Amino acid sequence: MPENIILLPQPRSLERREGSLPLRGGQTIRLAAEKPAELSMAGASVQRAVREATGWEWSLIAGRSGPAEGVCVTIEVAEADGSRPQGYSLTISPQGAAICGSDPAGAFYGAQTLAQLIHQSPNALPCVRIEDYPDFPARGVMLDVSRDKVPTLTTLFELVDLLASWKINQLQLYTEHTFAYRAHPEVWLEASPITGEDILRLDAYCRERFVELVPNQNSFGHMDRWLKLPRYRPLAEAPDGYEYPWGGRSEVPFTLCPGDPGSLALITELFDELLPHFSSSLFNVGCDETWDLGQGRSKAECEARGAERVYLDFLLKIYRLVKERGRTMMFWGDIILHRPELISELPSDAIALEWGYEADHPFDKDGSQFQQAGIPFYVCPGTSSWNTIAGRTDNAIGNLRNAAENGRKYGAIGYLNTDWGDNGHLQYLPVSYTGFAVGAAYSWSLEANRSLPIADALSLHAFRDSAGVMGRLAYDLGNVYQKAGKMPGNASALFHILLYGKRYDFAQQGVTLEHLSAAEAAIQEIIGRLDQARMARPDAALIAEEFRNGAQMLIHACRFGRSRLAPGSIGPIELETHLRSIMGMHRQLWLARNRPGGLSDSVRRLEQLSEPL
């Protein structure tokens, strides 16, 4: 029995008591409820934990009464004065374990806590009394399925199980062009899209685990996959391209023209096909980063009235579409924050999504503006996995904590942890487990989890590694970005070397030979621990190869950089051989969890490293 109990999330109150509860084969889990079906997934979670930890098969029985012989765990729901939604108590004594939820969701979360205890102490459970409930009623994860990686349904089912075990209760799949709209096959033809049937199955799977699957379809900006095609280009704000806010130019249009009636007609058609597949009453319509608004067909109107006012007028039209379809609109809040005086004109039942991905993002300032205007909002930090290969651990922790602190301070109604796939989605899914886990902990109970031993919790509850290696390995590999010189925002220097290749300006970016040598030495040392891991997951071998190949990508960035800074130090044939090995493994690993669409685009990001200027 471990001296220190590590749970994910840590509960807000845990009292150790004398004694232990021995576990043995042939025991029973009682669902003590008028409607035992509401507790069946809670019981199944305990069953599964016992099976995985011991090999025993415990049975489920229903009813409030009956012989107590052989009953080891009792699960019930009992609303009491002062009870909190989604809250629970868990009492373990030498006579048995009792979970009491304030509602069925609370009972399910109590079962997740008990399951984690069983994995840590499969022979005898420590006697404890736990009282627990969440800080944020909505605790979500948003997974990018549009740049360029679309997971298989099996991958999504497995991810839902993992997130639900950490008490996450909302999932969004960020969509630009990867839903199989029947009338628009040319948009998703190469993408291996998610189908309506996929959503119906995933929605049902989520509901059983108290996870709300929220529809997500960007509906204003980020429409380049549509607008680059001849059929849709006439709907673009800037059909001939636009200037990026940070400099440079795109020849591909990005944003719908808000004054074109065809823009609203298109998204109306999309909403009418997409929404019936979801049971959620929420709908995230996106509408972020409308960079080219005012650079094209709406230029005169934006100059006369302001781009944010033009933006708001179109957003309100989208709001009415969503409202007519019985849903609550969620939207990214970045554009409206450019003109804070317009926030009060938003409908009071629209939900703003306040996003930002650096540790010092102004959640404080932005959250206060939504609160003052009376607009409900979520805080939306991120895992810091994208544009990195291995993550940015310290930045992610700071960003996730900042969001939780200021979300609580200003009354945010939800916490949505985002995981993006910018520039080829080159990071593998387990790289995001660190951010997912920390976000789950901080959104459940920030104060109880400030001192969470993150690496140990990851080893136990993400990787199921009895050697305690994988959590620390993932944590440390995610901090290698700090060794590679200047740290760019929303990315790592090593990723930028892979992305820009021979166009990368080492002097301007402050990356030296010493930086690259130190980074490679650190990567080699960290990934050298991999063989010591003892993961008990079915995909343990796959996870090991994902981390191994990710490390090789970072090592290639170091070697490519050294070859540029010290010509002749590494031969071109050696570099090319290394790159081809990485790309071959990347293709295999991609297909292990994801559909084939988007793979060629992803690999192309790496292929340019061997192309001449």
Rosetta blueprint (number, residue, H / E / L):
1 M L
2 P L
3 E L
4 N L
5 I L
6 I L
7 L L
8 L L
9 P L
10 Q L
11 P L
12 R L
13 S E
14 L E
15 E E
16 R E
17 R E
18 E E
19 G E
20 S E
21 L E
22 P E
23 L L
24 R L
25 G L
26 G L
27 Q L
28 T E
29 I E
30 R E
31 L E
32 A E
33 A L
34 E L
35 K L
36 P H
37 A H
38 E H
39 L H
40 S H
41 M H
42 A H
43 G H
44 A H
45 S H
46 V H
47 Q H
48 R H
49 A H
50 V H
51 R H
52 E H
53 A H
54 T H
55 G L
56 W L
57 E L
58 W L
59 S E
60 L E
61 I E
62 A E
63 G L
64 R L
65 S L
66 G L
67 P L
68 A L
69 E L
70 G L
71 V E
72 C E
73 V E
74 T E
75 I E
76 E E
77 V E
78 A L
79 E L
80 A L
81 D L
82 G L
83 S L
84 R L
85 P L
86 Q L
87 G L
88 Y E
89 S E
90 L E
91 T E
92 I E
93 S E
94 P L
95 Q L
96 G E
97 A E
98 A E
99 I E
100 C E
101 G E
102 S L
103 D L
104 P H
105 A H
106 G H
107 A H
108 F H
109 Y H
110 G H
111 A H
112 Q H
113 T H
114 L H
115 A H
116 Q H
117 L H
118 I H
119 H H
120 Q H
121 S L
122 P L
123 N L
124 A E
125 L E
126 P E
127 C E
128 V E
129 R E
130 I E
131 E E
132 D E
133 Y L
134 P L
135 D L
136 F L
137 P L
138 A E
139 R E
140 G E
141 V E
142 M E
143 L E
144 D E
145 V L
146 S L
147 R L
148 D L
149 K L
150 V L
151 P E
152 T L
153 L H
154 T H
155 T H
156 L H
157 F H
158 E H
159 L H
160 V H
161 D H
162 L H
163 L H
164 A H
165 S H
166 W L
167 K L
168 I L
169 N L
170 Q E
171 L E
172 Q E
173 L E
174 Y E
175 T L
176 E L
177 H L
178 T L
179 F E
180 A L
181 Y L
182 R L
183 A L
184 H L
185 P H
186 E H
187 V H
188 W H
189 L L
190 E L
191 A L
192 S L
193 P L
194 I E
195 T L
196 G H
197 E H
198 D H
199 I H
200 L H
201 R H
202 L H
203 D H
204 A H
205 Y H
206 C H
207 R H
208 E H
209 R L
210 F L
211 V L
212 E E
213 L E
214 V E
215 P L
216 N E
217 Q L
218 N L
219 S L
220 F L
221 G L
222 H L
223 M L
224 D H
225 R H
226 W H
227 L H
228 K L
229 L L
230 P L
231 R L
232 Y L
233 R H
234 P H
235 L H
236 A E
237 E L
238 A L
239 P L
240 D L
241 G L
242 Y E
243 E E
244 Y L
245 P L
246 W L
247 G L
248 G L
249 R E
250 S E
251 E L
252 V L
253 P L
254 F L
255 T L
256 L E
257 C L
258 P L
259 G L
260 D L
261 P H
262 G H
263 S H
264 L H
265 A H
266 L H
267 I H
268 T H
269 E H
270 L H
271 F H
272 D H
273 E H
274 L H
275 L H
276 P H
277 H H
278 F L
279 S L
280 S L
281 S L
282 L E
283 F E
284 N E
285 V L
286 G L
287 C L
288 D L
289 E L
290 T L
291 W L
292 D L
293 L L
294 G L
295 Q L
296 G L
297 R L
298 S L
299 K H
300 A H
301 E H
302 C H
303 E H
304 A H
305 R H
306 G L
307 A H
308 E H
309 R H
310 V H
311 Y H
312 L H
313 D H
314 F H
315 L H
316 L H
317 K H
318 I H
319 Y H
320 R H
321 L H
322 V H
323 K H
324 E H
325 R L
326 G L
327 R L
328 T E
329 M E
330 M E
331 F E
332 W E
333 G L
334 D L
335 I L
336 I H
337 L H
338 H H
339 R L
340 P H
341 E H
342 L H
343 I H
344 S H
345 E H
346 L L
347 P L
348 S L
349 D L
350 A L
351 I E
352 A E
353 L E
354 E E
355 W E
356 G L
357 Y L
358 E L
359 A L
360 D L
361 H L
362 P L
363 F H
364 D H
365 K H
366 D H
367 G H
368 S H
369 Q H
370 F H
371 Q H
372 Q H
373 A H
374 G L
375 I L
376 P L
377 F E
378 Y E
379 V E
380 C E
381 P L
382 G E
383 T L
384 S L
385 S L
386 W L
387 N L
388 T L
389 I L
390 A L
391 G L
392 R L
393 T H
394 D H
395 N H
396 A H
397 I H
398 G H
399 N H
400 L H
401 R H
402 N H
403 A H
404 A H
405 E H
406 N H
407 G H
408 R H
409 K H
410 Y L
411 G L
412 A L
413 I L
414 G E
415 Y E
416 L E
417 N E
418 T E
419 D E
420 W L
421 G L
422 D L
423 N L
424 G L
425 H L
426 L L
427 Q L
428 Y L
429 L H
430 P H
431 V H
432 S H
433 Y H
434 T H
435 G H
436 F H
437 A H
438 V H
439 G H
440 A H
441 A H
442 Y H
443 S H
444 W H
445 S L
446 L H
447 E H
448 A H
449 N H
450 R L
451 S L
452 L L
453 P L
454 I H
455 A H
456 D H
457 A H
458 L H
459 S H
460 L H
461 H H
462 A L
463 F L
464 R L
465 D E
466 S L
467 A L
468 G L
469 V L
470 M H
471 G H
472 R H
473 L H
474 A H
475 Y H
476 D H
477 L H
478 G L
479 N L
480 V H
481 Y H
482 Q H
483 K H
484 A L
485 G L
486 K L
487 M L
488 P L
489 G L
490 N L
491 A L
492 S L
493 A H
494 L H
495 F H
496 H H
497 I H
498 L H
499 L H
500 Y H
501 G H
502 K H
503 R H
504 Y L
505 D L
506 F H
507 A H
508 Q H
509 Q H
510 G L
511 V L
512 T L
513 L H
514 E H
515 H H
516 L H
517 S H
518 A H
519 A H
520 E H
521 A H
522 A H
523 I H
524 Q H
525 E H
526 I H
527 I H
528 G L
529 R L
530 L H
531 D H
532 Q H
533 A L
534 R L
535 M E
536 A L
537 R L
538 P L
539 D L
540 A H
541 A H
542 L H
543 I H
544 A H
545 E H
546 E H
547 F H
548 R H
549 N H
550 G H
551 A H
552 Q H
553 M H
554 L H
555 I H
556 H H
557 A H
558 C H
559 R H
560 F H
561 G H
562 R H
563 S H
564 R H
565 L H
566 A L
567 P L
568 G L
569 S L
570 I L
571 G L
572 P H
573 I H
574 E H
575 L H
576 E H
577 T H
578 H H
579 L H
580 R H
581 S H
582 I H
583 M H
584 G H
585 M H
586 H H
587 R H
588 Q H
589 L H
590 W H
591 L H
592 A H
593 R H
594 N E
595 R L
596 P L
597 G L
598 G L
599 L H
600 S H
601 D H
602 S H
603 V H
604 R H
605 R H
606 L H
607 E H
608 Q H
609 L H
610 S H
611 E L
612 P L
613 L L
